[in-house]
Amino acid sequence: MSFEKKLEDAKKVLEELSNPEISLADGMKKYKDGLKLLQEATKMIEDAKLEYTTLQEQK
């Protein structure tokens, strides 16, 4: 899944969590799903930054 898709899905999760009618169990599941998406997106950013830095050092 692309970085952009992960952010889009995390945004959808946030919107779903804003629903006052969501049950506690559903809210916790969505919260965990959202955290996982953001952690994966963060790792993608960190990996890209490391790759960029490595390439810059090779110049």
Summary of the structure (lengths in Angstrom):
residues: 59
radius of gyration: 15.7
end to end distance: 30.6
largest distance: 55.4
contacts: 132
relative contact order: 0.14
helix: 83%
strand: 0%
